[in-house]
Amino acid sequence: METKNTKEIMTYEQFLARIKAIVKKRMGGGFLVDINHVIKNNSIQLDGLIILKNGERITPNIYLNSYFESYQEGESIEDIAAKIINIYEDTMEEGEREALCIQFELNEMKSSIIFRLVNYDKNIKLLNEIPHIRFLDLAITFHCLVKDNENGIGTIRITNEHIKNWNTTLEDITELATINTPVLLPASVRSMNEVIIDILNKEMEHNSENIDVENEIKEVFDQMKQDTMTDMYVLSNAKGINGASCLLYPDVVKELSDQLNTDFYILPSSIHEIILVKNKDKIDKNVLREMVIDVNYTQVAEDEILSNNIYFYSRKRDALTLL
């Protein structure tokens, strides 16, 4: 009798081919089923399965890398294929279909073009294929926001090919993104105390019946009342997704700097948020840099790292510099 341990395990390439074949057979005619190799942020390569119905222009990428891990842990490839088809069908329900079947033309996309911030050196290969602007050790990239609802957001990266087909320029899309991004993804600035209190409140809700945990959390609340982290602020957008780009919004950092009468050290927490630290004589910038590196190494996913460097905002000069 064959056991799971003696079953021959497919290689990753064999797994991709087999998933493609099973899904293609189950979907029947009228669908294109293929593997799409995608370079994500920080040069992370993912392999997605696309299921494209005849006559449609855009479809979600269903990434297979994590499914291969499930397969290695014993899940059958037939069950995985069924899950993938369910994801496709759920995505293509009426609420999602409108966003995914847009005509990807410049006139239709003008009001949806946004920018993001990514690390320059970690994305050299990708940056060769897309319009971008160098910004310190970072790069500004451009995307179209094609979905924004209670289930999250969906974007399509703008490539050099899009720029050519649209007969437009980097300057034109930069101007559009500068207008659109703060409107579509407004900035959010919160003190570090607020952020931690929100986390603790959620933890209390989750452990409402655990008296010991609740008492520990209340102790933390009491400590925070003594002004432990009032010199730190978290800047992101209202969605909390790719919110580091708020650093580029006109006057956001300047207004907070004027309000608090301070310069800021700026720590790139991730592509999703940055941390503003009030400038004080006692602050050692080398300690701040080491903290960023340590957090990136231990806490931040590889594809979400923004930078290992830190920055300084001068209120007097209204300028951001790389330290």
Sequence and secondary structure as in RCSB ss.txt:
>XXXX:A:sequence
METKNTKEIMTYEQFLARIKAIVKKRMGGGFLVDINHVIKNNSIQLDGLIILKNGERITPNIYLNSYFESYQEGE
SIEDIAAKIINIYEDTMEEGEREALCIQFELNEMKSSIIFRLVNYDKNIKLLNEIPHIRFLDLAITFHCLVKDNE
NGIGTIRITNEHIKNWNTTLEDITELATINTPVLLPASVRSMNEVIIDILNKEMEHNSENIDVENEIKEVFDQMK
QDTMTDMYVLSNAKGINGASCLLYPDVVKELSDQLNTDFYILPSSIHEIILVKNKDKIDKNVLREMVIDVNYTQV
AEDEILSNNIYFYSRKRDALTLL
>XXXX:A:secstr
   GGGS    HHHHHHHHHHHHHHHH TTEEEEEEEEE GGG EEEEEEEEETT      EE HHHHHHHHTT 
 HHHHHHHHHHHHHHHTSHHHHHHHT    HHHHGGGEEEEEEESGGGHHHHTTS EEEETTEEEEEEEEEEEET
TEEEEEE  HHHHHHHT  HHHHHHHHHHHHHHHS EEEEEHHHHHHHHHHHHHHHTTT HHHHHHHHHHHHHHT
TTSSTTEEEEEETT SSGGGGGGSTTHHHHHHHHHT  EEEEEEETTEEEEEE  TT  HHHHHHHHHHHHHHTS
 GGG   S  EEEETTTTEEEE 
